[in-house]
Amino acid sequence: MELHDRVAVVTGGGFGIGRGIALELARQGARIVVADIDSENAGKVAAEVQGLGRNSLYVEADVTSQESTDALVESALEHFGVVDILVNNAGVGGAEDWHKDLTADAEDWDASFSVNVFGIVHCIRSVEEHMKSRRYGKIVNIASVAGRTGQGIAPQFAASKAAAINVSQAYAVRLAPSNINVNTICPGLLWTGFREKAAKLRKSTRPDEKALSEYDVFLRRVAETIPLNREQTPEDIGKAAAFLVSERARNITGQAINVSGGWINN
């Protein structure tokens, strides 16, 4: 229970990685604000958190809007009084149908950077003065190993995640004098809605995989790519986040940590 009574805001908390992070932080004792543009699923995860015996709140939030992220933090402060932890997990691969075309269009690039980069900036701007006033804060931004190297498929996603890593490093330097840690987690291959869409896109380029299910395509990618030969899980990312926001990591800031089963070692 290293995070006993800490208050954590998790964006994109209604699904996949965000849900895994929210539940793991709750297991470690944190009170959770589940933020998501899909309020129904945010409410479901908040209920799961309460089932673990931790207080929770869910808030509908759009991280592409500074007004919305300001309102998110205001709601968290009204309910809990403090915000100790911010996990910027909300992310997209592009516009809604990005996986249906090999060539990313302007809408895909705009959507990727609006959520994956400006979403981080908006949320940090919303909470930084509060954290500075308390001289305490832990911020974790979720990027991707795709941000470590250029990729031919979904370049808009990879580029936005590279930018997310750089933004994290910049804020780590900026906020360090206020005793605020900022780090990045770069997940590898997890079976999420994003990876399901990526598998559909891959199937469109590989005739030998057209008859496979999306999950089988994903597992083939895991076998080809991951040295440990197993997929990663939202719980894996949650455990890494729980460490980075704990006092065990008090002297870790400005770092990007791969949780990828050995894929990409830089």
Backbone as JSON, one array per atom type, in Angstrom:
{
  "sequence": "MELHDRVAVVTGGGFGIGRGIALELARQGARIVVADIDSENAGKVAAEVQGLGRNSLYVEADVTSQESTDALVESALEHFGVVDILVNNAGVGGAEDWHKDLTADAEDWDASFSVNVFGIVHCIRSVEEHMKSRRYGKIVNIASVAGRTGQGIAPQFAASKAAAINVSQAYAVRLAPSNINVNTICPGLLWTGFREKAAKLRKSTRPDEKALSEYDVFLRRVAETIPLNREQTPEDIGKAAAFLVSERARNITGQAINVSGGWINN",
  "N": [[0.84, -1.2, 0.0], [1.84, 1.29, -0.9], [0.96, 3.71, -1.89], [-0.87, 4.84, -0.21], [-3.76, 6.63, 0.31], [-2.99, 8.59, -1.52], [-3.92, 10.7, -4.25], [-4.86, 10.04, -7.47], [-5.08, 11.0, -10.82], [-6.19, 9.57, -13.75], [-6.03, 9.65, -17.1], [-7.89, 8.64, -20.01], [-8.85, 6.46, -18.73], [-10.88, 4.6, -18.91], [-10.57, 2.3, -20.4], [-8.56, -0.52, -21.46], [-5.11, 0.02, -21.22], [-5.26, 2.27, -19.53], [-7.27, 1.53, -17.72], [-5.97, -0.66, -16.54], [-3.86, 0.66, -15.25], [-5.26, 2.36, -13.48], [-6.52, 0.48, -11.78], [-4.3, -0.86, -10.67], [-2.96, 1.2, -9.29], [-4.93, 1.72, -7.44], [-4.92, -0.7, -6.02], [-2.55, -0.34, -4.73], [-3.27, 1.49, -2.88], [-4.13, 4.03, -3.63], [-6.45, 6.74, -4.16], [-8.72, 7.19, -6.79], [-9.21, 9.12, -9.72], [-11.0, 8.59, -12.44], [-10.7, 9.44, -15.65], [-12.19, 10.01, -18.76], [-13.16, 10.26, -22.18], [-15.3, 8.77, -22.75], [-17.79, 8.47, -20.74], [-19.37, 6.44, -19.71], [-17.84, 4.05, -19.66], [-15.79, 4.98, -18.05], [-17.15, 5.27, -15.66], [-17.65, 2.58, -15.09], [-15.08, 1.59, -14.57], [-14.43, 3.16, -12.38], [-16.24, 2.08, -10.57], [-15.13, -0.46, -10.31], [-12.78, 0.22, -9.02], [-13.81, 1.1, -6.58], [-14.75, -1.33, -5.72], [-12.41, -2.46, -4.92], [-12.07, -1.31, -2.55], [-11.31, 1.33, -2.49], [-11.71, 4.86, -2.65], [-13.31, 6.59, -5.32], [-13.74, 8.53, -8.32], [-15.41, 9.45, -11.27], [-14.92, 11.21, -14.3], [-16.06, 12.84, -17.14], [-13.99, 13.71, -19.74], [-12.21, 15.59, -22.15], [-9.19, 15.5, -23.49], [-8.12, 17.05, -25.47], [-8.96, 19.57, -25.12], [-8.25, 22.46, -23.37], [-9.96, 23.74, -21.59], [-11.59, 21.6, -20.81], [-9.75, 19.87, -19.5], [-8.97, 21.54, -17.43], [-11.39, 21.68, -16.05], [-11.59, 19.02, -15.29], [-9.47, 18.72, -13.41], [-10.33, 20.58, -11.53], [-12.67, 19.3, -10.66], [-11.56, 17.03, -9.48], [-10.14, 18.22, -7.38], [-12.19, 19.41, -5.94], [-13.52, 17.15, -5.04], [-11.58, 15.53, -3.73], [-9.67, 17.21, -2.64], [-6.9, 17.32, -3.09], [-4.44, 16.71, -5.68], [-2.23, 14.31, -6.24], [-0.99, 12.69, -8.1], [-0.63, 12.38, -11.58], [-1.56, 10.64, -14.39], [-1.01, 10.57, -17.66], [-2.58, 9.02, -19.93], [-4.41, 8.88, -22.03], [-4.89, 8.23, -25.45], [-4.58, 7.97, -29.05], [-4.63, 6.32, -32.28], [-4.92, 7.77, -34.52], [-7.23, 9.55, -36.61], [-10.71, 8.48, -36.4], [-11.03, 6.33, -38.24], [-8.43, 5.52, -38.86], [-7.12, 3.14, -39.31], [-7.93, 2.05, -41.67], [-6.65, 2.75, -43.94], [-3.53, 2.75, -45.54], [-2.12, 5.06, -45.94], [-1.63, 7.79, -44.03], [-3.75, 10.55, -43.44], [-4.26, 14.15, -43.25], [-6.08, 14.49, -41.16], [-5.57, 12.28, -39.54], [-2.97, 12.83, -38.63], [-3.45, 15.24, -37.28], [-5.27, 14.38, -35.27], [-3.71, 12.52, -33.84], [-1.61, 14.12, -32.76], [-3.12, 16.0, -31.38], [-4.33, 14.55, -29.29], [-2.29, 12.78, -28.24], [-0.08, 14.36, -27.74], [-0.69, 17.21, -27.28], [-2.69, 16.66, -25.47], [-1.29, 15.72, -23.24], [0.13, 18.06, -22.59], [-1.99, 19.85, -22.02], [-3.16, 18.64, -19.74], [-1.03, 18.66, -17.89], [-0.62, 21.41, -17.67], [-3.0, 22.06, -16.45], [-2.72, 21.04, -13.89], [-0.27, 21.77, -12.82], [0.23, 24.17, -11.3], [-1.08, 23.69, -8.92], [0.35, 21.44, -8.0], [2.9, 22.61, -7.8], [2.46, 24.46, -5.76], [2.24, 22.83, -3.58], [4.63, 21.66, -3.57], [4.99, 19.06, -4.46], [4.53, 16.28, -6.54], [3.69, 13.74, -8.9], [4.11, 12.72, -12.13], [3.22, 10.75, -14.82], [3.62, 9.89, -18.11], [2.16, 8.2, -20.81], [3.67, 6.76, -23.46], [5.01, 5.09, -26.18], [6.81, 2.27, -27.47], [6.9, 2.65, -30.13], [7.51, 5.28, -30.4], [10.2, 5.34, -30.22], [11.45, 4.72, -32.57], [11.21, 5.24, -36.1], [8.3, 4.24, -37.95], [6.84, 2.38, -40.61], [4.12, 1.77, -40.86], [1.35, 3.54, -39.69], [2.72, 6.12, -39.21], [2.05, 8.57, -38.12], [1.23, 8.03, -35.54], [3.59, 6.98, -34.35], [5.29, 9.21, -34.57], [3.96, 11.07, -32.98], [4.17, 9.87, -30.49], [6.91, 9.91, -30.13], [7.21, 12.64, -29.85], [5.78, 12.93, -27.48], [7.5, 11.71, -25.63], [9.63, 13.53, -25.69], [8.37, 15.88, -24.83], [7.78, 15.1, -22.22], [10.36, 14.89, -21.13], [11.13, 17.56, -21.26], [9.29, 18.79, -19.5], [10.04, 17.5, -17.19], [12.5, 18.69, -16.56], [11.65, 21.32, -16.28], [9.85, 21.22, -14.1], [11.22, 20.08, -12.02], [12.53, 21.77, -10.02], [10.39, 22.23, -8.33], [10.01, 19.91, -7.0], [8.7, 17.91, -8.45], [8.18, 14.98, -10.15], [8.59, 13.75, -13.42], [7.95, 11.31, -15.7], [8.15, 8.82, -18.34], [6.39, 6.06, -19.7], [6.94, 3.5, -22.0], [5.03, 1.42, -23.58], [5.05, -1.92, -25.03], [3.82, -4.4, -26.97], [0.52, -4.79, -26.57], [-2.66, -6.3, -26.16], [-5.03, -4.4, -27.1], [-7.66, -2.05, -27.94], [-6.42, -0.38, -29.78], [-4.37, -2.01, -30.78], [-5.87, -3.98, -31.97], [-6.99, -2.62, -34.13], [-4.62, -1.98, -35.43], [-3.83, -4.54, -36.18], [-5.79, -5.14, -38.06], [-5.09, -3.33, -40.04], [-2.56, -4.33, -40.72], [-3.28, -6.85, -41.73], [-4.41, -6.09, -44.15], [-2.24, -5.68, -45.72], [-0.93, -8.04, -46.0], [-1.3, -10.85, -47.66], [-1.13, -13.52, -46.77], [-2.15, -13.45, -44.26], [-4.77, -12.78, -44.25], [-6.85, -14.52, -43.66], [-6.64, -14.93, -40.99], [-7.61, -14.29, -37.57], [-7.86, -11.05, -35.96], [-6.61, -11.12, -33.48], [-4.93, -13.35, -33.72], [-3.2, -12.41, -35.67], [-2.01, -10.38, -34.2], [-0.69, -11.96, -32.24], [1.13, -13.24, -33.87], [2.71, -11.07, -34.57], [3.78, -10.49, -32.05], [5.35, -12.8, -31.66], [7.22, -12.43, -33.67], [8.51, -10.14, -32.87], [8.98, -9.67, -30.05], [11.47, -10.33, -27.78], [11.15, -11.8, -25.34], [9.02, -13.27, -26.05], [6.3, -13.02, -25.39], [3.18, -11.34, -24.94], [2.65, -8.02, -23.64], [0.83, -6.62, -20.84], [-2.0, -4.64, -19.65], [-1.8, -4.63, -16.87], [0.94, -4.94, -16.46], [1.88, -2.43, -17.28], [0.57, -0.88, -15.43], [1.86, -1.67, -13.04], [4.44, -0.7, -13.48], [3.86, 2.03, -13.59], [2.93, 2.41, -10.97], [5.27, 2.02, -9.53], [6.84, 4.2, -10.46], [5.45, 6.4, -9.45], [5.77, 6.15, -6.8], [7.55, 6.58, -3.65], [9.88, 5.18, -3.85], [10.9, 5.78, -6.27], [11.83, 8.37, -6.14], [14.05, 9.78, -6.98], [14.05, 9.49, -9.68], [13.54, 10.95, -12.68], [12.51, 12.46, -15.76], [12.87, 10.27, -17.39], [12.41, 7.66, -19.82], [10.86, 4.7, -19.88], [10.97, 1.51, -21.15], [8.47, -0.93, -21.38], [8.38, -3.68, -22.62], [9.04, -6.3, -23.15], [11.63, -6.64, -24.04], [11.74, -5.61, -26.6], [13.16, -3.22, -28.61], [15.81, -1.6, -27.43], [16.67, 0.9, -26.61]],
  "CA": [[0.0, 0.0, 0.0], [2.78, 2.41, -0.94], [0.31, 4.93, -2.32], [-2.01, 5.0, 0.68], [-4.46, 7.91, 0.33], [-2.63, 9.49, -2.61], [-4.99, 10.9, -5.22], [-4.32, 9.89, -8.82], [-5.93, 11.22, -11.99], [-5.76, 8.73, -14.87], [-6.8, 9.95, -18.31], [-8.1, 7.43, -20.8], [-8.92, 5.41, -17.72], [-12.03, 3.73, -19.08], [-10.27, 1.16, -21.26], [-7.21, -1.03, -21.72], [-3.98, 0.38, -20.38], [-5.71, 3.2, -18.5], [-7.97, 0.73, -16.7], [-4.95, -1.42, -15.81], [-3.14, 1.58, -14.37], [-6.16, 2.81, -12.41], [-6.73, -0.6, -10.82], [-3.06, -1.16, -9.94], [-2.74, 2.28, -8.33], [-5.9, 1.5, -6.36], [-4.42, -1.81, -5.21], [-1.46, 0.19, -3.92], [-3.83, 2.37, -1.87], [-4.5, 5.35, -4.12], [-7.81, 7.1, -4.55], [-8.58, 7.32, -8.25], [-10.1, 9.86, -10.59], [-10.99, 7.97, -13.76], [-11.1, 10.43, -16.65], [-12.27, 9.45, -20.11], [-14.17, 10.9, -23.02], [-16.43, 7.85, -22.65], [-18.13, 8.5, -19.32], [-19.96, 5.17, -19.29], [-16.76, 3.13, -19.28], [-15.1, 5.57, -16.9], [-17.95, 4.91, -14.49], [-17.46, 1.16, -14.8], [-13.78, 1.41, -13.94], [-14.54, 3.75, -11.04], [-16.93, 1.09, -9.73], [-14.15, -1.51, -10.01], [-11.88, 0.77, -8.01], [-14.53, 1.05, -5.31], [-14.78, -2.73, -5.33], [-11.14, -2.75, -4.28], [-12.06, -0.63, -1.27], [-10.73, 2.66, -2.6], [-12.61, 5.9, -3.11], [-13.08, 6.9, -6.72], [-14.57, 9.52, -9.0], [-15.2, 9.44, -12.71], [-15.18, 12.5, -14.92], [-15.96, 12.88, -18.6], [-12.99, 14.72, -20.06], [-11.62, 15.59, -23.49], [-7.86, 16.06, -23.25], [-7.75, 17.99, -26.52], [-9.5, 20.86, -24.71], [-7.72, 22.97, -22.11], [-11.11, 23.99, -20.72], [-12.04, 20.32, -20.27], [-8.79, 19.35, -18.52], [-9.08, 22.41, -16.26], [-12.58, 21.24, -15.31], [-11.25, 17.72, -14.7], [-8.67, 18.92, -12.2], [-11.2, 21.24, -10.57], [-13.55, 18.28, -10.09], [-10.74, 16.2, -8.59], [-9.82, 18.99, -6.18], [-13.43, 19.57, -5.17], [-13.9, 15.87, -4.43], [-10.54, 14.94, -2.88], [-8.87, 18.24, -2.0], [-5.54, 17.35, -3.63], [-4.06, 15.79, -6.75], [-0.83, 13.94, -6.03], [-0.47, 11.9, -9.23], [-1.3, 12.51, -12.88], [-1.12, 9.7, -15.42], [-1.53, 10.95, -18.98], [-2.66, 7.79, -20.7], [-5.3, 8.99, -23.19], [-4.14, 8.18, -26.69], [-5.25, 7.48, -30.26], [-3.76, 6.0, -33.4], [-5.2, 8.73, -35.58], [-8.66, 9.78, -36.67], [-11.46, 7.27, -36.05], [-10.82, 5.24, -39.21], [-7.04, 5.57, -39.29], [-6.61, 1.8, -39.63], [-8.5, 1.58, -42.92], [-5.86, 3.24, -45.08], [-2.11, 2.73, -45.27], [-1.59, 6.42, -46.01], [-2.25, 8.68, -43.05], [-4.1, 11.86, -43.98], [-4.08, 15.27, -42.31], [-6.91, 14.27, -39.97], [-4.86, 11.33, -38.69], [-1.87, 13.54, -37.98], [-4.03, 16.2, -36.33], [-5.84, 13.66, -34.13], [-2.62, 11.94, -33.05], [-0.91, 15.13, -31.98], [-4.07, 16.66, -30.47], [-4.53, 13.73, -28.09], [-1.09, 12.14, -27.71], [0.91, 15.36, -27.34], [-1.34, 18.34, -26.62], [-3.42, 16.15, -24.33], [-0.34, 15.73, -22.12], [0.4, 19.46, -22.25], [-3.17, 20.42, -21.38], [-3.35, 18.1, -18.39], [0.02, 19.17, -17.01], [-0.91, 22.82, -17.41], [-4.14, 22.14, -15.53], [-2.4, 20.59, -12.53], [1.08, 22.1, -12.37], [0.27, 25.19, -10.26], [-1.46, 23.02, -7.67], [1.49, 20.63, -7.55], [3.98, 23.52, -7.4], [2.12, 25.08, -4.48], [2.45, 21.81, -2.55], [5.98, 21.12, -3.77], [4.9, 17.6, -4.57], [3.74, 15.77, -7.65], [4.23, 12.64, -9.71], [3.45, 12.69, -13.43], [3.66, 9.69, -15.72], [3.02, 9.99, -19.45], [2.23, 6.93, -21.53], [4.05, 6.91, -24.87], [5.04, 3.8, -26.87], [8.09, 1.96, -28.1], [6.84, 3.2, -31.49], [8.13, 6.59, -30.36], [11.66, 5.17, -30.19], [11.97, 4.51, -33.91], [10.21, 5.47, -37.13], [7.58, 3.05, -38.41], [6.18, 2.58, -41.89], [2.68, 1.75, -40.64], [0.91, 4.53, -38.69], [3.81, 7.03, -38.82], [1.52, 9.67, -37.31], [1.23, 7.55, -34.16], [4.97, 6.9, -33.88], [5.83, 10.56, -34.43], [3.33, 11.72, -31.82], [4.71, 9.27, -29.27], [8.26, 10.47, -29.97], [7.01, 13.98, -29.3], [5.35, 12.78, -26.08], [8.7, 11.45, -24.84], [10.38, 14.78, -25.61], [7.6, 16.78, -23.96], [7.98, 14.62, -20.85], [11.7, 15.27, -20.7], [11.14, 19.01, -21.07], [8.58, 19.12, -18.27], [10.83, 16.99, -16.06], [13.47, 19.73, -16.22], [10.92, 22.52, -15.87], [9.15, 21.06, -12.83], [12.1, 19.51, -10.99], [12.74, 22.65, -8.87], [9.22, 22.17, -7.45], [9.93, 18.54, -6.46], [7.71, 17.17, -9.24], [8.81, 14.0, -11.03], [7.88, 13.49, -14.68], [8.56, 10.19, -16.41], [7.39, 8.24, -19.44], [6.41, 4.61, -19.93], [6.77, 3.14, -23.4], [4.56, 0.03, -23.7], [5.35, -2.65, -26.25], [2.67, -4.95, -27.68], [-0.57, -5.18, -25.69], [-3.91, -6.5, -26.89], [-5.97, -3.33, -26.79], [-8.41, -1.61, -29.12], [-5.47, 0.15, -30.74], [-3.67, -3.11, -31.45], [-6.83, -4.66, -32.83], [-7.04, -1.84, -35.37], [-3.34, -2.15, -36.11], [-3.84, -5.87, -36.8], [-6.62, -5.04, -39.26], [-4.29, -2.65, -41.06], [-1.51, -5.26, -41.16], [-3.92, -7.87, -42.57], [-4.67, -5.53, -45.48], [-0.99, -5.63, -46.47], [-0.32, -9.36, -46.02], [-2.27, -11.84, -48.14], [-1.07, -14.77, -46.01], [-2.78, -13.27, -42.95], [-6.15, -12.31, -44.4], [-7.79, -15.48, -43.06], [-6.42, -15.0, -39.55], [-8.3, -13.31, -36.73], [-6.99, -9.95, -35.57], [-5.78, -11.52, -32.34], [-3.87, -14.24, -34.21], [-2.22, -11.53, -36.32], [-1.29, -9.74, -33.1], [0.22, -12.93, -31.64], [2.23, -13.43, -34.82], [3.58, -9.9, -34.4], [4.5, -10.7, -30.79], [6.37, -13.83, -31.88], [8.24, -11.86, -34.55], [9.08, -8.89, -32.37], [9.29, -9.58, -28.63], [12.44, -11.34, -27.37], [10.61, -12.67, -24.31], [8.01, -14.08, -26.73], [4.97, -12.93, -24.78], [2.59, -10.01, -24.99], [2.57, -7.27, -22.41], [-0.55, -6.47, -20.38], [-2.25, -3.39, -18.93], [-1.31, -4.75, -15.5], [2.38, -4.65, -16.5], [2.06, -0.97, -17.35], [0.12, -0.38, -14.14], [2.89, -1.9, -12.03], [5.52, 0.25, -13.75], [3.39, 3.35, -13.17], [2.87, 2.43, -9.51], [6.65, 2.23, -9.06], [7.33, 5.54, -10.79], [4.79, 7.42, -8.63], [6.05, 5.84, -5.4], [8.75, 7.22, -3.13], [11.05, 4.42, -4.28], [11.39, 6.4, -7.51], [11.86, 9.81, -5.9], [15.16, 10.39, -7.72], [13.93, 9.16, -11.1], [12.72, 11.91, -13.41], [12.98, 12.69, -17.12], [13.24, 8.99, -18.0], [11.43, 6.92, -20.62], [11.12, 3.3, -19.54], [10.28, 0.54, -22.0], [7.87, -2.15, -20.83], [8.18, -4.18, -23.98], [9.56, -7.65, -23.32], [12.93, -6.64, -24.73], [11.66, -4.98, -27.92], [13.79, -1.9, -28.69], [16.61, -1.5, -26.22], [17.24, 2.24, -26.41]],
  "C": [[0.87, 1.25, 0.0], [2.12, 3.74, -1.27], [-0.89, 5.26, -1.45], [-2.49, 6.45, 0.71], [-3.93, 8.94, -0.66], [-3.82, 9.58, -3.57], [-4.39, 10.92, -6.62], [-5.39, 10.15, -9.85], [-5.36, 10.41, -13.14], [-6.62, 9.06, -16.07], [-6.85, 8.72, -19.21], [-8.27, 6.23, -19.91], [-10.04, 4.41, -17.89], [-11.76, 2.46, -19.85], [-8.84, 0.69, -21.05], [-6.15, -0.63, -20.72], [-4.41, 1.3, -19.24], [-6.43, 2.48, -17.37], [-6.95, -0.05, -15.87], [-4.17, -0.56, -14.83], [-4.01, 1.99, -13.19], [-6.32, 1.72, -11.34], [-5.46, -0.92, -10.03], [-2.76, -0.06, -8.93], [-3.7, 2.14, -7.15], [-5.44, 0.37, -5.45], [-3.29, -1.35, -4.29], [-1.94, 1.27, -2.95], [-4.29, 3.72, -2.34], [-6.0, 5.49, -4.3], [-7.74, 7.58, -6.0], [-9.66, 8.21, -8.85], [-9.96, 9.26, -11.98], [-11.54, 8.97, -14.76], [-11.11, 9.8, -18.03], [-13.33, 10.22, -20.89], [-15.43, 10.06, -23.06], [-16.8, 7.71, -21.17], [-18.71, 7.18, -18.83], [-18.87, 4.2, -18.85], [-15.93, 3.67, -18.13], [-15.83, 5.21, -15.61], [-17.77, 3.46, -14.11], [-16.13, 0.92, -14.1], [-13.78, 2.01, -12.54], [-15.23, 2.79, -10.08], [-16.0, -0.05, -9.38], [-13.17, -1.05, -8.93], [-12.54, 0.73, -6.63], [-14.65, -0.38, -4.8], [-13.5, -3.19, -4.68], [-11.0, -2.03, -2.93], [-11.47, 0.76, -1.29], [-11.77, 3.64, -3.12], [-12.28, 6.27, -4.55], [-14.08, 7.94, -7.21], [-14.35, 9.33, -10.48], [-15.67, 10.75, -13.29], [-15.07, 12.35, -16.43], [-15.02, 14.02, -18.98], [-12.45, 14.5, -21.46], [-10.26, 16.27, -23.39], [-7.4, 17.0, -24.36], [-8.21, 19.4, -26.19], [-8.91, 21.29, -23.38], [-8.84, 23.24, -21.12], [-11.58, 22.71, -20.05], [-11.06, 19.78, -19.23], [-8.75, 20.23, -17.27], [-10.26, 21.97, -15.39], [-12.35, 19.9, -14.64], [-10.5, 17.9, -13.39], [-9.49, 19.62, -11.13], [-12.13, 20.24, -9.89], [-12.79, 17.4, -9.11], [-10.45, 16.93, -7.28], [-11.06, 19.2, -5.32], [-13.77, 18.3, -4.41], [-12.88, 15.39, -3.4], [-9.68, 15.97, -2.15], [-7.46, 18.39, -2.53], [-5.47, 16.49, -4.88], [-2.57, 15.53, -6.57], [-0.18, 13.38, -7.29], [-1.3, 12.2, -10.46], [-0.7, 11.49, -13.83], [-1.8, 10.08, -16.72], [-1.48, 9.74, -19.9], [-3.5, 7.92, -21.97], [-4.49, 9.03, -24.48], [-4.97, 7.62, -27.83], [-4.2, 7.14, -31.31], [-3.88, 6.97, -34.54], [-6.67, 9.1, -35.51], [-9.39, 8.44, -36.52], [-11.17, 6.09, -36.97], [-9.38, 5.16, -39.7], [-6.54, 4.23, -39.8], [-7.11, 1.28, -40.98], [-7.7, 2.0, -44.15], [-4.4, 3.27, -44.69], [-1.51, 4.13, -45.24], [-2.34, 7.31, -45.03], [-2.55, 10.03, -43.69], [-3.95, 12.93, -42.89], [-4.89, 15.08, -41.04], [-6.25, 13.3, -39.0], [-3.72, 12.01, -37.93], [-2.41, 14.52, -36.93], [-4.55, 15.49, -35.08], [-4.74, 13.1, -33.24], [-1.93, 12.98, -32.18], [-1.85, 15.85, -31.01], [-4.25, 15.89, -29.18], [-3.2, 13.32, -27.46], [-0.03, 13.13, -27.22], [0.23, 16.52, -26.6], [-2.19, 17.9, -25.44], [-2.55, 16.12, -23.08], [-0.11, 17.16, -21.64], [-0.79, 20.08, -21.52], [-3.32, 19.94, -19.94], [-2.28, 18.59, -17.42], [-0.23, 20.63, -16.69], [-2.03, 22.97, -16.4], [-3.75, 21.86, -14.09], [-1.1, 21.17, -11.98], [1.09, 23.16, -11.26], [-0.12, 24.6, -8.9], [-0.29, 22.2, -7.13], [2.65, 21.51, -7.1], [3.7, 24.11, -6.01], [2.35, 24.12, -3.32], [3.88, 21.26, -2.55], [5.98, 19.59, -3.75], [4.06, 17.25, -5.79], [4.46, 14.67, -8.39], [3.42, 12.6, -11.01], [4.06, 11.58, -14.26], [2.9, 9.83, -17.03], [3.22, 8.67, -20.19], [2.51, 7.21, -23.01], [3.95, 5.55, -25.53], [6.45, 3.54, -27.35], [8.09, 2.44, -29.56], [7.46, 4.59, -31.54], [9.64, 6.54, -30.32], [12.27, 5.07, -31.58], [10.87, 4.75, -34.92], [9.57, 4.17, -37.58], [6.84, 3.36, -39.7], [4.67, 2.59, -41.78], [2.36, 2.71, -39.5], [2.05, 5.46, -38.26], [3.32, 8.18, -37.96], [1.51, 9.29, -35.83], [2.64, 7.55, -33.6], [5.54, 8.29, -33.65], [5.24, 11.27, -33.22], [3.87, 11.16, -30.51], [6.16, 9.69, -29.04], [8.17, 11.87, -29.38], [6.6, 13.91, -27.83], [6.55, 12.53, -25.17], [9.48, 12.75, -24.64], [9.69, 15.79, -24.71], [7.79, 16.4, -22.5], [9.34, 15.04, -20.31], [11.79, 16.77, -20.43], [10.45, 19.4, -19.77], [9.31, 18.59, -17.04], [11.84, 18.04, -15.61], [12.74, 20.95, -15.66], [10.35, 22.39, -14.46], [10.02, 20.51, -11.71], [12.34, 20.46, -9.81], [11.57, 22.68, -7.89], [9.0, 20.77, -6.89], [8.84, 17.72, -7.15], [8.46, 16.27, -10.21], [7.95, 13.79, -12.26], [8.62, 12.4, -15.44], [7.6, 9.65, -17.48], [7.49, 6.73, -19.4], [6.13, 4.37, -21.4], [6.33, 1.67, -23.49], [4.97, -0.58, -25.03], [4.09, -3.09, -26.96], [1.65, -5.48, -26.67], [-1.83, -5.35, -26.53], [-4.94, -5.49, -26.38], [-6.74, -2.98, -28.06], [-7.49, -1.06, -30.19], [-4.79, -0.98, -31.5], [-4.61, -3.92, -32.33], [-6.94, -3.94, -34.17], [-5.74, -1.98, -36.16], [-3.26, -3.51, -36.8], [-4.68, -5.87, -38.07], [-5.84, -4.36, -40.38], [-3.21, -3.57, -41.59], [-2.11, -6.33, -42.07], [-4.13, -7.37, -43.99], [-3.42, -5.51, -46.35], [-0.35, -7.0, -46.65], [-1.34, -10.41, -46.43], [-2.29, -13.12, -47.31], [-1.75, -14.66, -44.65], [-4.25, -12.9, -43.04], [-7.15, -13.24, -43.72], [-7.65, -15.57, -41.54], [-7.31, -14.0, -38.81], [-7.32, -12.2, -36.38], [-6.08, -10.36, -34.42], [-4.66, -12.46, -32.76], [-2.79, -13.44, -34.95], [-1.36, -10.84, -35.27], [-0.28, -10.71, -32.49], [1.39, -13.24, -32.57], [3.23, -12.28, -34.71], [4.4, -10.03, -33.11], [5.64, -11.69, -30.99], [7.53, -13.3, -32.73], [9.09, -10.8, -33.85], [9.64, -8.95, -30.96], [10.27, -10.68, -28.22], [11.94, -12.29, -26.29], [9.45, -13.53, -24.82], [6.69, -14.14, -25.97], [4.49, -11.49, -24.85], [2.68, -9.34, -23.63], [1.09, -7.05, -22.07], [-0.74, -5.1, -19.74], [-1.75, -3.44, -17.49], [0.2, -4.5, -15.43], [2.63, -3.15, -16.48], [1.64, -0.34, -16.02], [1.17, -0.53, -13.06], [4.07, -0.95, -12.23], [5.11, 1.66, -13.3], [3.37, 3.47, -11.66], [4.27, 2.63, -8.91], [7.08, 3.68, -9.28], [6.67, 6.64, -9.94], [4.99, 7.17, -7.14], [7.32, 6.57, -4.96], [10.02, 6.43, -3.44], [11.69, 5.04, -5.51], [11.59, 7.9, -7.35], [13.0, 10.51, -6.64], [15.19, 9.96, -9.18], [13.02, 10.2, -11.74], [13.34, 12.13, -14.79], [13.34, 11.42, -17.88], [12.07, 8.41, -18.8], [11.76, 5.44, -20.49], [10.3, 2.39, -20.44], [9.72, -0.6, -21.16], [7.43, -2.95, -22.04], [8.72, -5.59, -24.2], [10.85, -7.73, -24.08], [12.92, -6.02, -26.11], [12.16, -3.54, -27.82], [14.49, -1.6, -27.38], [17.27, -0.14, -26.05], [16.21, 3.15, -25.78]]
}
